[in-house]
Amino acid sequence: MNIKLQLKKTATDFNNYAKKYLSSHKEGTTLWDAMNYGVVNGGKRIRPFLIIELSKLLNIKKTNYMRLALATEFVHAYSLIHDDLPGMDNDDLRRGKLTTHKKFGEAVAILAGNSLLTLAFEILANPKTHQNNKIRVNLIANLAKMSGSTGLAGGQSLDLLYEKKRVSEKEIIKMHNLKTAKLFEFCMLSPLILSGKNTPLKQKEYQKYGKNFGLIFQATDDLLDYEGKKNITGKHTQKDLKKNKGSILKYKDSKEIRLYCKKLAKSATITSTAFSKSENIFNLLIHNIIGRVC
């Protein structure tokens, strides 16, 4: 199996779905244009990929899992729009294009991020996502928990705080867990909820994969900020260390980061009933992202 081709195909399918959804709900306002820009300006679509592939494994209907993938990617897009703002990372490039606030202004970008976040919950609340209201409420509750102060937003707040103080490696990994891994945990948990086949054992196994995947993704992101090339990453590099951000590079060199990631990948798959086989798409993906270049 060629994982890169599979990622590209799934990203294309998801992008077409997202564009169709956004065009069918077009409001004709500058705010909507900024929301659309923040979603469709590229991206690897790793989070939708995890949701889509796991949903296929669990025999979930496409009409249901594509809405789940869309809602999750809207949360991710919101976080990137806000992360790029002057008060956060102050970036003017994202995926090789102007960031949302550079194209539409800071105020509109803030509102676009807020609107994508609330739209995500609107999508999950709709019976088109699932007819069972208890399942929809469960999805909403978990996404809120994993994207709010006990998840993504909480991690972003630590990221800002750590620019101003000396922190331990343990604190940096905690920040990585909240800022990045929690949303990946949701990607692995939410199809289980949607399927109605959730069990404590499966939930523990799938969330462990999501957590470790997210820790690897953020560790390699720190490494790309240091070693990456602007023409490949699509954004300015070496900004994190210059701003004294809580980068894992403060405690591990390039080789040690790769070893750390390999241990996480092995831990998430070696004893897993669902992901242990080397040809399994989830096994391939978690090992593949260790060597990513963008």
N, C-alpha and C positions, 0 to 999 in steps of 0.2 A: 504493500500500500504506500502510495506517495502522499505523505501527510501534507506537504506544501500545496500540491494540486488540490487536495480535498479541502484545505482551508480556503484556497482561492475560489473554488466552486461554491462553497457554502457562503462565503462573503458576498459573492455576486448575487446569489439567490436572495440573501437577506437584504442587500442594498436595494434590489428591485422591489421587494416587499415593502421596505421602509419608504421608498419614494412613492409607491402607489398609495400607501396609507396617508402620507403627508399631503400628497396632491389631492386626495379625495376629501381632506379636511381643511383645505387651504382657506385661510381667513382674509388674505389680501392686505395684511398689515405689515409694518416694518418689524414688529415683534415676531410675527409668524415667520417672516423671511429669516430673521436671526436664529430662530429655533431650528428651522430647516437647515440653515448653513452649519450650525453646530453639530448636526446629526450626519449629514450626507457628505461631509468634506473628507471622506476617506476613512482609513482605519482598518485594522486587521480583523475586527469582529470576532475576537477570541471568545468573548462572553456569550454571544449568540451561538457560536459554534458548539460550545459545551452544552448549552441548553438544547439545541437542536439534535445533536448526536445522542445525548442521554435520553431525550424524549423518544427518539426512534427506537432505542433499545427497550424502552418501557411501553412501546406500542401506543403512544399518545397521538391523537389526531393532529395533523398539521395545522388545522385552523386554530387549534388551542395553543400549541407550543410556539407558533410564530408570534402570537400576541404576547406571550410570556417573554420571548427573546427581545421583542421590540421594547416592551416596558423596561426591561433590565438595561438595554443599551441606551435608552433615554436617560436613565439615572447616571450611567457612565458619562454620557455626553454632557449632562448638566455639571458633573463634577469637573470635567475638563475645562468647560467654559469658565467656571468660577476659579479653578486652579490657575488659569492663565492671567487673571485680573491683576492690575497693579498692586493691590493690597495683598495678593497672594504671591505667586511666582513671577509675576510681571513679564510674561512672555509675549512676543509679537508674532511668533511663528508656531504653527501646529500642523503637522503633516505636510510641511512645505508650503502652507498657505497662511495668509493673515489670520491671526486669532480672532474670535468673534468680536471682542471689544475693540480691536483695531479696525475692523470693518464697519461695525455698527455703533460704536461708542460704548463707554463703560456702563452707563445706566441701562441701555437696552440689553447689553450682554447679561447683566445681573438678572433682569426680568426674564430673559430667554432661558437662563439656567433654572430659575424658579419655576417657570412654566413647564419645562420639560419634566422636572421632578414631579409636579402635580399631575401632569398628563400621564405619567407612568402609573400612578395609582388609579387614575380614571380608567385606564385600559384594564387593569387587573380587577377593578370593581364591576366591570361589565359582564353580564351573563355569557357573552360570546367567548370569554376566556374559559369559563367553566359554568355549567348549569347549577352546580352545588354551591350555595352561598357560603357554607362553612369552609369549603376549600378555598374560595376566593378570599375570605377573611383571613385564613391562615397564610396565604401568599402575601397579602397586604401587610399583615403583622410582622412577618419575617423580613420583608423588604424594608419596612420602616426601621426595624431594629438594626439591620445590617448596613443601612445607608445613613443613619442618623448619628447622634452623639455617642452611641455605643458601637459604632462601626465606622463607615467611611468618613463622615464629617468629624468624628472624634479623632481619627487618625490624621486628618488634615490639620486639625488644631494643634496636635502634637508636633507635626512637621514644622509649623510656624514657630512654636515655642522652642524647639530644639535648635533654631538658628541663633538663639541668644544664650545658650547654656551648654555646659559640657555634659554629655549623656553617655550612659554605658551601652555596650553592645546589646544587652538584654532590653533596654528601653527602645533602642532603634528597631529591634525585631518586633517588639510590641506595637510600635507605630506602623511598621510594615503590615502587621497582621490586621490592624484596624483599617488603615488607609486603602489597602489593596486586596488583602486576602478575604475580607468579609464579603465583598460582593461576589467573589469567585465561589465562596461557600454557598451563597444564595443560588448561583448558577447550577450547582450540583444538588442542592436540597429542593429547589422549587419544582423540577420535573417529578421528583418523588411525591411531593404534595399533590401536584396536578394529576398524577396517575391514580391516586387513592391507594397505592400499594406501599405506603411508608411504614417502615418498622424501625425500632430503635437501633438494631444492628446495621441495617442499610444506611440509616441516617448518619450514624457515627462514621461509617466507612466512606460514604460519599462526601461528607463534610471535611473529613481529614484530607481527602484528595484535593478538594477545593482550597482548603487552607494552605497546604503545601504548595499547590500550584501558584497561589497568590504570592507566597513568600519567595518562590523562585522568580516569579515575574518581576517583583519589585527589586530583588537583589540584582537581577540582570539589568534592570532599568538604571539602577545606580551605577553599574559598571558601564553601561552605554553612555551615560552622561560624561563619564571620564574618558572612555576610549573611543566612543562613537564619532562618526563623521556627519556633519550637518547635512550634506547632500544625500545621505542615506537615511538618517533618523528623521529628517524633515523639521528639525528644531535646533536651536542653539545648544551646544554642548559645553560641558565643564562649568555650568552655572551653579550646580549644587555645592560643589566644594568651595567655589569662590564666595558663596553666600554663607558658608559654614553650616549647611543643612545637615540633618542627621543621616548621613550616608553610611552604609555598611562598610564603605572603603576606609573609614576611620579605624576599623578593626581587622579587616581582611584584605589581602592583596588579590589580584585577579585570579591567580591559581587557587587560592583558598576559597574564593567565592564560588568557583566552578565546582570544587569538591563539596562545599556546603549544599549547593543546589542538587548535586547528584545524590547526596544522602537523603535529601528531602524527597526527591523523585522515587528513590528506592523504597523509602519508608511508606509512601503513599500507595505503592503498587505491589510490593513483593508478597504480602500476605492477603491481598484483596481478592475476594471471590469474583469481582467484576472486572478488575483491571490488571491482573497479574500476568496474563499472557503477553509475550513480547510483541505480537502482531496486533494486539488490541489497540484501537484508535486512541484511547485515553492514555495508554501506556506509551505509545509512540509520541503523542503530543507533549506530555509532561517532560519527557527526555529531550524532545526536539527544541523546546523553548530555551533550554540552557545555553544553546549556541546561537540564539537569535542576534541579528545585527540591526534590528529596528523595532 
